[in-house]
Structures are given as structure tokens and as C-alpha cells.
């Protein structure tokens, strides 16, 4: 048996080089295998990089959530774009303890994602609020202690500056209104708005400000502020998590601006990408984008995007104009006049000229903007240290609001430029629970305080009637509380602010953070290859201990993004399938011809006593040898190409690709799996395409041997 | 002594579309062990068909074909193949050596299919046969490095290596010059005598016929006589002369 096999093998090896057809088939196999090695390595690297991006920036290797939830965890949102319907895990501490009992689990981080709205007030609101604070400090007491301490003369000076700024804003608005009058028909102009604008433009209005500042402020807030449309409603996705644990575990996260949220504090962190892209002054952002594009070798003269940005910067100068008060306006204008050698008085026209950048003057203008103009401008709508009001709709549909301090911005190393990685803000778990509508320790305390103050007590359903209407049930008697409501004490913002202040400065222990609910938890494994087996163990653990948790892979947890990966893999598989089919047909054809050419050999073998299966083995073995030989050559060639690509790296073509490449460059690597898969597939295709020719070979009648050679 | 091959009233017909072409029309024949028989006849007389039936590579339309005591019509494909392997050796007109194997490997091939002997035994068998056909020095050559005569010697060695009862040779000298053809026949005859192997070979060459112990003459699918070579040659010459006189005015 072995000797016969050896001979068949030898036959196969010799036939390998004996026929040109075999060489042709071999070259086909070689290029096919090479293609699969390279393609496979690229695909795997993308898949791996993406895994690194997803796993390292948010999901961990496995996500666990309450198994009674309607949906699965979808960290990047589900296909409908909404947040998935998850039932909270109320037993998180128990779940965590149980999970950490598995030796392969390195860490468990509680989390939850949701969407919220952030409102950044418009520039008039902001200016008017400053003015109101100053006025209040002068007339009664301001909420701001620092202002109350100022002498009256200083307050007057500051009020003067703010009034000048408001009047400057009105001037800008009037100019804009004048321009729209030229374009719009009379019907399209809001007459009330125009009248209001006309009134506040007059000196008479401002002369009255001294005497009745509150009335004037109210008029400005109600009639003028709505005319400025730069207020922004920003929809953000956020991740509520144990920020300390998150930073410990997801070590790719780094703070870019500001600081991390201090241990145990409530706080908010904004992704650097979002911060730059959405919250930065538009002109500054576009200048940054143009600078980056120029660094990448693009030119304003040739690139339509860059030209559009230049155009937008020239046209949308009101953001800057509104920010500046009269003094600053003149300072910026005179600077620009000197820079541009212009006599122009109007800052709007000067800014138009300044932002009219081209490939030659861009660098100088960019430098000038950041050196001279940026210091007097508010570059970001939200500044580090601001207290942000975040509004979200809880599951029951009621709007919840929390105030959190912005401590800084963050990014994930390697994927700083990715919009996907930079989409999700971060919030402490306590604020998240407040926002999501869960009972937190603070809320419990507040409820207890209210109960105590009002004398409310828990009433059960069974004795509700007797408790509410008296045991004898003879009728209800209402006792009137004669306590007076002191509006100042109850409603003044002072107490409210005090409470916010308390919350913001309060430190929570790790126990407090973890003892509440969590929507899901990220699990970090010591060995990332053991995801599937660990999921099995978690399921078992959940069953055994009644934890009611379900575990899913990071890929599933990534939601839409995970499906995108599956979709991409599907496309690749489809392409592979087509290539396979084509290769199958070609190899099959070639093998068929080879079989037909060799009918006399098969006939002779059959005549001298070879059984059909011997002939079958011989032909298949030949294919296996052929495919292995050229397949290995193909793997070697493919490995060479992969090494070459690895050496140079494939640069990410756009910002989106940063996430898929998990950095600026894709560095594909060959794995044993790649090689085995490529060789295995090659063999499979080769054997598949030889089955029919091999059977044809067995069908050659032995009498064929007797016929003279043609 | 029972015959090693026995044919009784064998008919073989080929179908070419709608027409039935008779190749053998009621052939009866017996060959005994150790015979050195030639089947003679002009082209199209049915020589190859007869050999195919004897070699179990084809089956009769009707009649009995018995090889080594077995009725071939009753054997399944696998058994028939096995019968060929163990009982019959083939020598082909165009040698049919496997071009990618060496002389040694070509001769060893049937032994490997037989799967009976140890490596050492196989080596000994192959080399001894190669010595008998005078090619022991060419064991490592490839067929394309040999002359026609040498190739046919390799084929003879291959046919004999399993020590079959019958060796069938279809026009073994057709592709050789007359000197080489003679030496091949002499070799076959020598092996027939030394080993007692039955040889049945077809030919239309009178000189080749002369080596045979008996000549079975075939014409139009029927046996016209079984004679000593000299008689058969005379018959053949007479037939040839009458054919010549018919075309000469």
C-alpha cells in the first residue's frame, strides 16, 4: 500500500513538470494562493484593527447585559439609529463579583450609552447674562459671590463694557437686517423684529437702561436674542461609566485638554474630535482643516473642498463679529487694516478680505489668526471647566436634566482622527443614572429628606384607604398646614445652585459608584482569543447563579458598526466565492483537457490491472501535489508581498479609515491562520475542480490501451 | 490438459450508429498452457477484437469466453480487473510505457498494483526480468531515452513480471524494423520456452508468423484454419497471389 502510494506520489511529482498544462494550472494556483494570502492578511488586519478600535475604545472583548432586555447591546446605536431597549442590571455588584471569579476575566467595567441634547446658548444670551449678573450685583445680590465683592465703580465700568458689546451686537444685526432688506421682499421681513431692532439701536433706549435695567434686559432677552440664530442644539451620544475603572482598563484613552475627572467625582469628558469638529468656532475649525489638507499636499487652487471652506469663512463672519465688543472690534479691525494695507473701516469687509486665503498667503494668515485674533475670541462653545446642562429623555419619556462639569477632552491613541471613535462623550455613572432616570443614592437621599420634611410615609395598597381616610372610615378630615411659603427661600436660584454645587463637588466611593444599576458591562479578557469559550462560561454562570445576564461579543455589541463589519466580510466572501468559481472553472477545464490527453495512460493502467480507485487516487493525488507545490510557492510570494506592505504600511485614505485601520496606517501581518486558510482553500478548489476529470479518467476503458497511439 | 483459454461460438458486434458491424462471427478456439500461438490475418479480420476478448478488456456479444477457467461474462468489473492483473500480461503495439517513470518503475508497476511482494523481492524480480530482456543496465533510463526495440523489451518485462499464465501481444513488432522485430520474437519465444508462459500474439507479418508454434488464421471475423506456421505462410502466399492475379489483367 505504501509502496504503491509512493509510486503514485512519484507519478504525480513527475507529471507535475512533464506537462505544460500542469505548469499553467500551477501558475494559476500560485497566483490564486498569493492573492488569498495577501487579501486574507489585509482583511484580517482590518478586522483586527477594527477590533482593536472597538474593543480598545469602548466595548471590551465581551459585553454583558440583562438577559431579559428586549434588545441587545448596541454601543454605536442600532440600525434605527436609536438606543437599544435594555433592562438595567440591578444586581451589578453581584454580577461583577461572579464574573471576576472566572480566571480569564481581567476587568469588568459598568457602562451605558444614550443620546442627549446639549444646548449652548447664543452669543446674545451669554452677553446678556453677563450683563444681568453685573446689574444684579449692583442692585441687590448676585448669585455670583465674586461679583458681589466688587466695588460699585468697578461694576459700573464692567456694565459699560457689556452694554457696549450688546450695542455692537445690535449694530451687526442691523447691518445684516439692512442687507436682507435688499434681498427679501417686504412680506418676508419680520416687521416686529425690525421694529425691536430699530428701538434698541436708538440712544433713547440705552439712556433708559440706567434707570430700569431689568426692563431693558427683559426686552433684549425677549425681542433681540431670538433674532440671533447661532445657538446650537448639539445631539451627542454619551457613555456613562465608572470613569476611573474605564481609564485603568482602556489604556488607549488619553486626556488631550484639561484633566481627567477626579476620582469619584461627577464629570464630563468630550472627545477631542467632537470638540474640534462641532464645538470650535467654525472659522478656526475650517482654518485647521485647510492647514491639514495643505500638509497632505492638497492645494486651495485645485481642491473644491478647500475652496468651499475659504468661501464659507469669508461669508460667515457674523460669528466673529457678534463675539466682539466695540473696543475689541476696533482693535481687531486696526490690526487687519495694517496687515492687509487697507483703508476699510468695516470689520466685516476686513474679515472677508482676511479670510480670502490662497496657497501663498494661507500660512501667514493662519498664524495671524491664532496669534492676534484668537485671544479675543471664544474659540470653543463649551470651555473646559464649564458646567454643561445635558438634557435627555428617560425611558418613561420624561425629560431629565443634569449639570456636569466638563473636565477635559480625550482621544484614543492611534485613532484620534476617527469620527467614529470621537463620537461618544463620557460621563460619570452617577450622572448617567440621573439622566437615564434611575434611582441614585443622591436621589434616595433627596427623597428621604423630602419625606422627612413633609412627614410623608409609605402607604401600602392594602391599608391605603384606612391610612388616607382614617381607620373608622367615617370621612376625611383635612388638616391645613399654616406654614407660609417663603418664595425667596424656596424658589430662588441660590438654593438650587447650592445643590448643584454640592453634587458637583461630591466625591463618591467606588462602592457607591458600583452599587447602582448599569445597562451593560465591558469585560476585558486576559487572552483575547478566548471570547467564545468565555461567553459559554458566562452563560453557564448566569444560569447557575441566577444572574440573568447575557453575554455577547464586541462585534455584536458594536451594533450597526458590528453589522457593517459583517457586511464587509460578506462582500469579501462574495468576491472570494466568485474568484473561486472562476478558478474552479478554469482549473476544471484544464484538468479535463489533461485527462483527455492522457486517456492512453489511464487505459494502459486499467489494462494491466489497475482498479478504478487507483486511477482516481492517482489523478486526485496529482492535483493535491500540484496544488500543494504551487500553493506553497504562492504562500511564499504572498508572504513576501505582505511583508513589503507591512514595511511601508497602507496610509488611511480618509478619517473614517482611521477607525478601521486603528491608526494612520494599516500594517498587515501574516498569521498561521492566513497561510492555512489560503492553502486549504487552494487545495479545496483544486480537488473540487478535479473531481469530474478524475471520474472521467476512471471511465477510460482498458481497451483504449490497445488502440494505437494517435 | 485443460485449455488456458477457451472460446465457444463467440460473436462480437460493434454498433456504429444504426449499423451493426460484426467483428467476430462465431469463433471457437482453445489454447493450451505453454502454447506460442500467432493469430494471423489481414487488417480488419478481427485479430485485435479477439485479443481484446482474450485479454478481458472487452466482452463478447454472445458465446463463451473462458480465461484460466473463468467465464469472463460472469465476472464483475473489479474481478475482471483482478483477473487481468494476476493472469494476463499485455504487450502493446505502441509499447504504452509510462513516460514519466523509469524503466525499472515501469516494470515494477504491475507488482505494485498486485501489492504482494516486499520491496526487496520486487527489486529482485524486476532486475532479473530486465536481465532476461537484456536491459539490466538501463534500469534508470526513461522510456524516451530508449530505442523502439528496447522499449518493447521493457514492455515484455512488464508483461512478465507478475508471472502471468498468458501474455497477449497485439502486433508487437508493427512499430519496429524487421531485424529488431525478429529479435523481439526470439526473446518472446525464449521466455515462452524457459518460463512456460503461454503467448498469444497477433500479426500480419509472415516472418513473425514463422516463430509461432501454431498459427490461427482469421478472415472476416471467422477462423479459417489452425495450422503449423509453414502451412499458414503458404496459405497466405497463395491468397496473396490470387489477389494479385485478380487485379492484374
Interface residues (C-beta under 8 A of the other chain):
Chain A: X1 X3 X4 X7 X10 X11 X14 X15 X18 X600 X601 X604 X605 X606 X607 X608 X609 X610 X611 X612 X614 X701 X702 X703 X705 X706 X708 X709
Chain B: X48 X51 X52 X55 X57 X58 X77 X78 X81 X82 X84 X85 X86 X89 X90 X92 X93 X94 X96 X98 X99 X100 X101 X105 X108 X109 X110 X112 X113 X114 X115 X119 X122 X158 X162 X170
